[in-house]
């Protein structure tokens, strides 16, 4: 009862076409993103402080029509939070 498996059909089989197509699509996608993100039309325009229209965010907001109000100062002492207190070790500095 000896079975003999032939590798003749296996050697001629071409199953790499989907892999090649996937690699080509991935490479084209990455190149497309690089061109769109880093092309010559997408360079940051850096201005010096002398060219800037407003020196603070508040000035720019007021010019745009926003109302700038300061935040409420936080109380110096906070009240105790409701709920159970955290557990602390009985003797944290005592060596064994």
N, C-alpha and C positions, 0 to 999 in steps of 0.2 A: 504494500500500500504506500507507494511513494508518489507524492504529488510534486509536480514540477511547475513552478511559476515562471513564466517568461517575462522578461523586462523589455521586450521589443516594443510593445505598445506604449509602455511607460516613458521610454526615452524620446519618443516622437511627440508626446503630448505637450502642447503649449498652453499653460495656464497663467502665464505672467502678464497677459494683456491688461486685465483690470488693474493690476498693480502699477503697471507703467502709466496707464491713464490717470490713476489717482495721484501718482507722483508729479506728473505734468500739470495737473490741475492745482496741486498744492504749490508748486514752484511759481506758476503764473499768478496765483492769488497773492503770494508773498511779494512778488515783484510789483504787482499792481498796488498793494498797500504802501510799499516803500515809495513808489512814484507819487502817489497821491499825498502821502504825509510829508515827504521830504523834497518835493519838487521845487523848482525855482520860484514858483508863484506863492509858496507857502512859507516864506521866510519871516521871522519875527521882526517887527519894526520897533527898534529900541530908540527911545527919546531920552535926552539928558534932562536934568531937573530944570534947566533954563527954558526948555521947550514946553514943559508940562503946563497945562492951563490952570490947574489947581494944586495947591501944596498939601492939602489934607483931604481925606475922604469926606469930611463934613462939608467942606466948601463945594465939592463936586455934587454931593447930595442936595444941598440947598439950591444950587444952580439948576439941578434937574427938577426941582419943585417938591422935594421931599421935606418932611418936618423932622428935624433932628432933636431928640429929647434924651437927656442923660438917663442912665439906669438908676433905679433905687439903690442906695447904699445898703450893703448887707449888714445886719445887726452884728455887733461885736460878740455877744454871747448868744448862742443858739439855745432854744429850749430843748429839753430832753425829748428824744424821739419816742413815740409810743411803741410799745412792744417789749419783749424780753430783752434783758441786757446780755451782752456777750459774756461767755464764761472765761475766767482767767485762771491760770494755774495757782494752786494754793501757796506754794513757796517757789517762785521762779528762780531765785538766786541760790538756793540751798543745794550744795553738791551731794551726791549719794554717799 
